Amino acid sequence: MRTRSLRLRVAIAAGAAIALATVLLGVTVIALSEREEASSRDAALRAGATQVAQLSALAPALLTAPGALEGRVGSRRLLVEVIDRRGRIVARSASLGGEVLGTPAQIANVISTGRARYSNARLGGESLRVYGAPLAAVGSGPAAGGAVLVATGTQADERTAHRVRVLVLIAAGGAALLAIGIALVLTRRALRPLADLSAAARARPNAVSSPMRRMSCARH
């Protein structure tokens, strides 16, 4: 009975250790994956803003051309809005519909400070990552000295992160069960000599007492 209890405790301890190790590894993988995804997303936004800035400086007439601001960087669909130095919208992605990117305060801050900034926003129930960057006051284009806002949805990234978390939990549970099963088999083999010795020790007093009983009966 004690041997079985020992085997069970060892197996549970092994399963808990393996599950903990799997979870820690999974948390590390998730953190690195999310960081890489965020870095890739922000890089795509910067690339989109750079393209608009080049249009504003070199071919400002193209900013208002149909479809000029409908684009992608890699697999990401970008939403673009171009603002002049007075905060008025010069051009925008048709897919924005009647929505606008950024607030007047955010736009004014980018234009006045000349510094790019990231922010998170919601548009029609969709989570967005927004990048606002100043446009150089070069040439006579309508957006010179203004700003560009570029956004992309984050829901796909959130779904991917959720799937990874679920997989980590499933892997941790499976690894724990497998570790418990292996530990039970290995401890059974390892403790078999001890169980045999224990059984022999229990049987020995009975074997010794039987002759004594027979001798006692013979005397009577």
Summary of the structure (lengths in Angstrom):
residues: 220
radius of gyration: 35.3
end to end distance: 39.1
largest distance: 129.3
contacts: 645
relative contact order: 0.17
helix: 64%
strand: 17%
